[in-house]
Amino acid sequence: MELPAANRRHNAAGCLRCSAGSGAAGAVPPEDVVRQALEQERTRLRLAAGLPEIRHFRRPQERPFVASERDRVTILVGGLTWKHEALFRAVFQGNGYRCETLPNPDVVSFELGKQHGNHGQCNPAYFTIGSLIQFLRKLESQGMSRQEIIDRYVLFTAGSCGPCRFGMYEAEYRYALRNAGFEGFRVLLFQQTDGIFAATGEPGLKFTVNFGMGMLNALMLGDVMHDVIYQIRPFETKPGEADRVFKEAMDGLCTTLRDRTPFEFMRDGPEWLTRRVADKPAIRNTLSVLLKIVDHLYGKEHREALAACCDRLDSIEVDRTRVKPVVKITGEFWAQTTEGDGNFRMFEFLEQEGAQVLVEPVSTWVAYMVHLARLDIATRARLGVKVSRKNALLLDASEALWAHLYHRVVAKLGGLAHRLAPQDELARLAHPFYHRLTRGGEGYMEVGKNVYYSVNRLCHMVLALKPFGCMPSTQSDGVQSAVTSRFPEMIFLPIETSGEGEANAHSRVQMALGEAKVRARAEFEAVLKTTGKRLEDIQEYVSRHAELRRPLYVVPHHRGVAGTAAQFVLHVNDLINRERRFRWAVRGAEPHRQTI
């Protein structure tokens, strides 16, 4: 009997569906049947349309950086402030690596990056790769061949996935290097999501306890020192003195991180303890790790280095009666951190215009990443998903420990730097405008910082810096209009840095800064009026007390007052009044002299 045409066509197709359901030995699983049918249909449609065979992109295989190359291969670092980079270089060198920092990117770097890279990238990529190409060409001009450069240098940089172009930086770096004639130059990634214990997968860069704790110290010291110099320099009485002394202090910290003697348990530990655990490797190794961590955080060399740094900084003379508006910097990570042409030299410009800059530490971003992980677990738990209680407690402890370690460094370096903004508070303040679980870039922090610093009167103006077309920051800017309408007293200005248009950006900042100056002056006058004293009275008292002219003299914070000068006047007024009350008390306690 002849089969119908439909059945004949069905058999010609291979009868995948029937064979899958037949239950016979070797039957194709249903999911494989669907996958094969889809692939067959895609192939048929592609051939019918005359399209070529699809070749998917594969990440290039990087030539490994191996341990045998450590004594001749130099690791290049860049992308943060010069303070962070100098400290990171010291840690690398102290752990046996050759390391150099890339020059601070300038406009020429930006143009080189655009020339050799793809169009449509954000300017951090252009500035960074342009600076690298400039550095490599300088090596070439000094007599090194390109192959020598490729063999003897590697770039150490951040990498990540995510919703913006940052996830493509690694590929863009390689593309631009190939176009510039340095194909094969190695790019090592330090994944953002892996933190200080990231593993590159290559034995040439080994993350040990000493290296990890050294990097932790370098990061926090860089953050605090970065903050400190911007608190001192606007009030220095001798122009240039702050930068000179600060450079000496940084050199001292770098020397300690580079030359410090690593703690070795069997050599430096208590003899009675090392003798007992000598034949117990598990206990010995655990104690070794714990004591190395303690030595990095509380060791004698570390403490003496911080004390020497404080002594140097405290030799600068300052005048805190100068009225300056406080400008809080927020925005995209790179643009709010770099100190050169990448953000139109905005920090330098603000100080020249008479402002005090409140910079953002990298440690805030680390705290944000830990807090996001906490939010994930809490959200899953509310949705009824089973979560690990152990992981939740570990993240809670990690966030508290990170803040504790940072604030400890702040205290050891004189207590002048600002504390980390609390992540719970930032997320709470931002949530009505920007969902706390929205990812990408700084997430909820840009909105949260604007509200936090403005409502709590911790600054007179918020300046958000971001690359041109930065998607996460554009999302934040989209809701900032709702934020400013809800809090009309705040001064908020977003600035996009594209490598061009510097005059326009500076002009916009000047206009907003003019309003901030008026607000700072009005605040100062109001505070001075409440004291009942003249400015000359305050200055005369300060001239008689040298400690009040020291930069590391900590002025107590008065709620609702943003300006440093206003805070200082309130404190000096309290000191004057306290001294007067003491004199009156002493006079009242003196015995009356008898008159003859």
C-alpha positions in Angstrom: 0.0 0.0 0.0 1.4 3.4 -1.0 2.0 6.0 1.8 0.4 9.5 1.5 2.7 12.3 0.3 2.8 13.9 3.7 4.1 10.7 5.2 6.7 10.4 2.4 7.9 14.0 3.2 7.9 13.2 6.9 10.1 10.1 6.4 12.5 12.1 4.2 13.0 14.6 7.0 14.5 11.9 9.1 11.5 11.3 11.4 13.2 12.9 14.4 10.0 13.4 16.3 8.9 9.8 15.9 12.2 8.3 16.7 12.4 10.5 19.9 9.1 9.2 21.1 9.5 5.6 20.1 11.3 4.6 23.3 13.7 2.5 21.3 17.3 2.1 22.4 19.4 5.1 21.4 16.4 7.4 21.0 17.3 11.1 20.7 16.2 13.2 23.8 13.4 15.7 23.1 15.6 18.7 23.8 18.1 17.5 21.3 15.4 17.0 18.7 14.3 20.6 19.1 17.9 21.8 18.9 18.6 19.8 15.7 15.4 20.9 14.1 16.2 24.6 14.8 19.7 24.2 13.4 18.4 22.6 10.3 15.9 25.4 9.7 18.5 28.1 10.3 20.8 26.4 7.8 18.0 26.2 5.2 17.1 29.9 5.6 20.7 31.0 5.5 21.4 29.1 2.3 18.1 30.3 0.7 19.1 33.9 1.5 22.6 33.4 0.1 24.3 34.3 3.4 27.8 33.0 4.2 28.5 30.6 7.0 28.2 32.1 10.5 31.6 32.5 12.3 31.1 33.5 15.9 33.6 35.8 17.6 36.1 34.1 19.9 38.2 35.9 22.4 41.8 35.9 21.2 44.1 33.6 23.1 46.5 35.7 25.1 50.1 34.7 25.3 50.6 33.8 29.0 52.7 35.8 31.4 54.6 33.1 33.2 56.7 33.0 36.4 60.0 32.7 34.5 59.4 36.2 33.0 59.0 38.1 36.3 62.6 39.3 36.3 62.5 40.8 32.8 58.8 41.7 32.1 57.5 45.0 33.4 53.9 45.4 34.4 52.3 48.7 33.5 49.5 50.2 35.7 47.3 53.3 35.2 43.8 54.6 35.3 43.6 56.0 38.9 45.1 58.9 40.7 48.9 59.3 40.8 48.8 58.5 44.5 47.1 55.2 44.0 49.4 54.3 41.1 52.6 55.2 43.0 51.5 53.0 46.0 50.4 50.1 43.7 53.8 50.2 42.0 55.6 50.1 45.3 53.6 47.0 46.3 54.4 45.3 42.9 58.0 46.1 43.3 58.0 44.9 46.9 56.7 41.5 45.8 59.4 41.0 43.2 57.7 42.4 40.1 59.0 45.0 37.7 56.4 47.7 37.5 55.9 51.2 36.0 53.0 53.6 35.9 51.7 55.1 32.7 51.9 58.8 32.2 48.9 60.8 33.2 46.7 60.8 30.0 46.5 64.1 28.1 44.7 65.4 25.0 47.4 63.9 22.7 46.6 60.5 24.3 42.9 61.0 23.6 43.6 61.9 19.9 45.9 58.8 19.6 43.3 56.6 21.1 40.6 57.9 18.6 43.0 57.5 15.7 43.8 53.9 16.4 40.6 52.7 18.1 37.1 52.1 17.0 34.6 55.0 16.8 32.0 55.4 19.4 34.1 54.5 22.5 33.9 56.5 25.7 36.9 58.7 26.4 38.4 56.6 29.3 39.2 54.0 26.7 40.7 56.5 24.3 42.7 58.3 27.0 44.1 55.0 28.5 45.1 53.3 25.2 46.5 56.6 23.9 48.6 57.0 27.0 49.8 53.4 26.5 50.7 53.9 22.8 52.6 57.1 23.7 54.6 55.2 26.3 55.4 52.3 24.0 56.5 54.7 21.2 58.8 56.5 23.6 60.4 53.1 24.4 60.8 52.5 20.7 62.4 55.9 20.2 64.9 55.0 22.9 66.1 52.1 20.8 63.9 49.1 21.8 62.5 47.1 18.9 58.7 46.5 18.8 59.2 42.8 19.5 61.3 43.6 22.5 58.6 45.9 23.8 55.9 43.2 23.2 58.0 40.6 25.0 59.0 42.8 28.0 55.9 44.8 28.9 52.3 43.9 29.8 49.3 46.1 30.7 47.5 45.4 34.0 44.0 46.9 33.9 40.5 46.5 35.1 37.9 44.5 33.2 34.3 43.6 33.6 31.1 42.6 31.9 28.1 44.9 32.2 25.6 47.0 30.3 28.0 49.6 28.9 31.1 49.8 26.7 33.4 49.1 29.7 33.0 45.4 29.1 34.6 45.8 25.6 37.7 47.8 26.8 40.0 44.7 26.7 39.1 44.0 23.0 39.4 47.8 22.2 42.9 47.9 23.8 44.1 45.0 21.6 42.5 46.4 18.5 44.1 49.8 19.0 47.5 48.2 19.8 47.3 46.2 16.6 46.6 49.3 14.6 49.5 51.1 16.2 51.9 48.3 15.3 52.1 46.5 18.6 50.0 43.4 17.8 50.5 40.7 20.4 51.0 43.1 23.3 49.6 41.4 26.4 46.7 42.8 28.4 46.1 41.3 31.8 42.7 41.8 33.4 41.9 42.4 37.0 38.2 41.6 37.0 36.1 44.0 39.1 33.9 41.3 40.4 36.8 39.3 41.8 38.3 42.0 44.1 41.8 41.8 45.5 41.8 38.0 45.4 41.3 37.8 41.7 43.2 35.1 39.8 44.5 35.8 36.3 44.9 32.2 35.6 48.6 32.8 34.7 51.3 31.9 37.2 53.3 35.0 36.3 51.1 37.1 38.4 50.6 35.3 41.7 48.2 36.7 44.3 49.8 35.9 47.7 48.8 37.1 51.2 51.6 39.7 51.2 50.6 40.9 47.7 46.8 41.1 48.5 47.3 42.8 51.8 49.8 45.2 50.3 47.3 46.1 47.6 44.6 46.6 50.2 46.8 49.0 52.2 47.8 50.8 49.0 44.2 51.3 48.0 43.1 52.7 51.3 46.2 54.8 51.8 45.8 56.2 48.3 42.1 57.1 49.0 42.9 58.8 52.3 45.9 60.7 51.0 43.9 61.7 47.9 41.3 63.2 50.2 43.7 64.8 52.6 45.6 66.9 50.1 42.3 68.4 48.8 41.5 69.3 52.4 44.8 71.0 53.0 45.9 72.7 49.8 43.0 75.3 49.6 44.0 76.7 53.0 47.8 76.6 52.8 49.4 80.0 53.7 52.5 79.4 51.6 51.6 78.6 48.0 53.2 75.3 46.9 54.1 74.1 50.4 51.3 71.5 50.6 52.3 69.8 47.3 56.0 69.8 48.3 55.4 68.2 51.7 52.7 65.9 50.4 55.1 64.5 47.8 57.7 63.8 50.5 55.0 62.1 52.6 53.9 59.9 49.6 57.6 59.0 49.0 57.8 57.8 52.6 54.7 55.6 52.3 55.9 54.1 49.0 59.3 53.3 50.4 57.6 51.4 53.3 55.4 49.4 51.0 58.3 48.6 48.7 61.0 47.8 51.3 59.1 46.5 54.2 60.3 43.1 55.6 57.6 40.4 55.0 56.5 38.7 58.1 57.5 35.0 58.2 55.9 32.9 60.9 58.7 30.4 61.5 61.2 33.2 61.7 59.4 36.1 63.4 56.7 34.3 65.4 57.0 33.5 69.1 59.5 30.7 69.6 57.3 28.8 72.0 54.5 28.7 69.4 56.6 28.0 66.3 58.2 25.0 68.2 54.8 23.5 69.0 53.4 23.8 65.5 56.5 23.0 63.5 55.3 19.5 62.7 51.7 20.5 62.1 51.5 22.1 58.6 47.8 22.8 58.7 47.9 24.8 61.9 51.3 26.4 60.9 50.0 27.6 57.6 46.8 29.0 59.1 48.7 30.9 61.8 51.1 32.2 59.2 48.3 33.7 57.1 46.6 35.3 60.1 49.8 36.8 61.5 50.8 38.1 58.1 47.4 39.9 57.9 47.9 41.3 61.4 51.4 42.5 60.6 50.2 44.3 57.4 47.5 46.1 59.4 49.0 46.6 62.8 52.8 45.9 62.3 55.5 48.3 63.6 56.7 49.3 60.2 53.2 50.2 59.1 52.4 52.2 62.2 55.7 54.1 62.1 55.2 54.9 58.4 51.8 56.4 59.1 53.1 58.4 62.1 56.0 59.8 60.0 53.5 60.7 57.3 51.3 62.6 59.8 54.4 64.5 61.2 55.3 65.7 57.7 51.8 66.8 56.8 51.3 68.6 60.1 54.2 70.8 59.4 52.2 72.7 56.8 50.6 75.9 58.0 46.9 76.6 57.0 44.4 79.4 57.4 40.9 77.9 57.8 39.2 81.3 58.0 39.1 81.5 54.2 35.6 81.1 52.9 35.4 78.5 50.1 32.4 76.6 48.7 32.6 72.8 49.1 32.1 71.0 45.9 31.3 67.2 46.1 32.5 65.2 43.1 30.4 62.3 41.8 29.7 60.6 38.5 31.3 57.8 36.4 34.2 56.0 38.2 37.1 57.0 35.9 35.9 60.6 35.2 35.5 61.4 38.9 38.9 59.9 39.7 41.4 61.0 37.0 43.2 64.3 37.6 44.2 65.3 34.1 42.7 66.2 30.7 40.3 63.2 31.0 38.0 65.4 33.1 39.2 68.8 31.9 41.6 69.1 34.9 38.4 69.8 36.8 39.9 69.5 40.3 42.7 72.0 39.6 40.2 74.3 37.9 37.8 74.3 40.9 40.7 75.1 43.3 41.8 77.9 41.1 38.3 79.3 41.2 38.4 79.3 45.0 36.5 76.1 45.8 37.3 73.2 48.1 37.0 69.8 46.4 35.5 66.9 48.1 36.8 63.9 46.2 35.3 60.3 46.1 37.4 57.4 47.4 37.7 54.2 45.4 36.8 52.4 48.6 33.2 53.7 48.3 32.9 51.7 45.1 34.2 48.5 46.8 31.7 49.0 49.6 29.0 49.4 47.0 29.8 46.1 45.3 29.6 44.3 48.7 26.3 46.0 49.4 24.9 44.9 46.1 25.6 41.3 47.0 23.9 41.9 50.3 20.8 43.3 48.5 20.7 40.3 46.2 20.5 37.9 49.0 17.9 40.0 50.9 15.8 40.3 47.8 15.9 36.6 47.1 15.0 35.8 50.7 11.9 38.1 50.4 10.9 36.3 47.2 11.0 33.0 49.0 14.2 31.7 47.4 16.3 29.7 49.7 19.6 31.6 50.5 22.7 30.7 52.4 22.6 32.2 55.9 26.3 31.8 56.1 26.9 33.9 52.9 24.5 36.6 54.2 26.4 36.8 57.5 29.7 36.8 55.7 28.7 39.8 53.5 27.4 41.7 56.5 30.7 41.2 58.2 32.7 42.1 55.1 30.9 45.4 54.7 31.4 46.3 58.3 35.0 45.2 58.3 35.7 47.2 55.1 34.3 50.4 56.7 36.2 49.7 59.9 39.6 49.2 58.1 39.1 52.4 56.0 38.1 54.5 59.0 41.1 53.1 60.9 43.4 54.4 58.2 41.6 57.8 58.3 42.2 58.0 62.1 45.9 56.9 61.8 46.5 59.6 59.1 45.2 62.4 61.4 41.4 62.1 61.1 41.2 64.8 58.4 39.8 62.7 55.6 36.1 62.0 55.3 34.3 58.8 56.4 32.7 56.5 53.8 29.1 57.4 53.0 26.9 54.6 54.4 25.6 52.4 51.6 22.3 51.6 53.4 21.6 55.3 53.6 22.6 56.0 50.0 20.3 53.2 48.7 17.4 54.4 50.9 17.7 58.0 49.7 18.0 57.0 46.0 15.3 54.3 45.9 12.3 56.7 45.4 14.0 58.0 42.3 16.3 55.2 41.2 15.8 51.5 42.1 18.5 50.2 44.3 18.8 47.0 42.3 19.4 48.8 39.0 22.9 47.8 37.8 25.6 49.4 35.7 28.3 51.9 36.6 27.7 53.5 40.0 24.1 52.2 40.2 22.1 54.0 42.8 25.1 55.9 44.2 25.0 58.9 41.8 21.5 59.8 42.9 22.0 58.7 46.5 25.1 60.9 46.9 23.4 63.9 45.5 20.6 63.6 48.0 22.8 62.6 50.9 25.4 65.4 50.6 22.9 68.1 49.8 20.2 67.2 52.4 22.7 66.7 55.2 24.5 70.0 54.2 27.8 68.3 53.7 28.6 70.5 50.6 27.4 73.5 48.8 27.3 72.0 45.3 27.4 68.5 43.7 29.4 68.2 40.4 28.8 64.9 38.5 31.6 64.1 36.0 31.1 61.4 33.3 32.3 60.5 29.8 30.3 61.5 26.8 27.4 59.1 26.3 28.1 57.0 29.5 24.9 54.9 29.7 24.7 54.3 33.5 25.4 58.0 34.2 22.9 59.0 31.5 20.3 56.9 33.3 21.1 58.7 36.6 21.0 62.1 35.0 17.5 61.2 33.6 16.1 61.2 37.1 18.2 64.0 38.6 15.6 66.5 37.3 13.0 64.8 39.6 15.5 64.9 42.4 16.3 68.6 42.1 12.6 69.4 41.8 12.0 67.5 45.1 14.9 69.3 46.7 15.0 72.7 45.1 17.8 74.0 47.5 20.4 71.7 46.0 23.0 72.9 43.4 23.6 70.0 41.0 25.5 70.1 37.8 26.3 67.2 35.4 29.2 67.6 33.1 30.1 65.3 30.2 33.8 65.1 29.4 34.5 64.1 25.8 38.1 65.2 25.4 36.9 68.3 23.7 34.8 71.3 24.8 36.9 72.2 27.9 36.0 75.9 27.7 32.3 75.2 27.6 32.5 72.8 30.5 34.5 75.3 32.6 32.1 78.0 31.8 29.1 76.0 33.0 31.0 75.1 36.2 31.8 78.7 36.8 28.1 79.7 36.6 27.0 77.0 39.1 30.1 77.7 41.3 29.1 81.4 41.5 25.9 80.4 43.2 27.7 78.1 45.5 30.1 80.9 46.5 27.2 83.1 47.4 25.7 80.3 49.5 29.0 79.6 51.3 29.5 83.4 52.1 26.0 83.7 53.4 26.5 80.7 55.6 29.7 82.0 57.0 28.3 85.5 57.7 25.3 83.9 59.5 27.5 81.7 61.6 29.9 84.5 62.5 26.9 86.7 63.5 25.6 84.0 65.9 29.0 84.0 67.7 28.8 87.7 68.4 32.4 88.1 67.5 34.3 89.8 64.6 36.4 87.9 62.2 39.4 89.8 63.6 38.7 88.4 67.0 38.7 84.8 65.6 42.0 85.4 63.7 43.7 87.0 66.7 42.9 84.0 68.9 44.2 81.6 66.1 47.4 83.6 65.8 48.1 82.9 69.6 47.4 79.2 69.3 49.7 77.5 66.8 47.8 74.1 67.0 44.9 75.8 65.2 47.1 76.5 62.2 48.0 72.8 61.8 46.2 70.9 59.0 45.7 67.8 61.1 43.9 69.6 63.9 40.5 68.1 63.8 37.6 70.6 63.9 34.4 69.1 65.3 31.5 68.9 62.8 28.4 71.0 63.5 25.3 69.6 61.8 23.8 71.8 59.1 27.0 73.6 58.4 28.9 72.7 55.2 31.8 75.2 54.9 35.2 74.6 56.5 35.5 78.3 57.5 32.1 78.3 59.1 32.8 75.1 61.0 36.2 76.5 62.1 34.7 79.8 63.4 32.1 77.9 65.5 34.8 75.8 67.0 37.1 78.7 67.8 34.2 80.6 69.3 33.6 77.6 71.6 37.3 77.6 72.6 37.2 81.4 73.3 34.1 81.1 75.4 35.5 78.1 77.3 38.7 79.9 78.0 36.7 82.9 79.4 34.5 80.7 81.6 37.7 79.1 82.9 39.2 82.5 83.8 36.1 83.6 85.5 36.0 80.4 87.5 39.6 80.8 88.5 39.1 84.4 89.6 36.0 83.4 91.6 38.0 80.7 93.4 40.8 83.1 94.5 40.7 84.0 98.2 39.8 87.6 99.0 42.8 89.6 100.2 42.4 91.5 103.4 43.0 95.2 103.2 44.8 97.0 106.0 
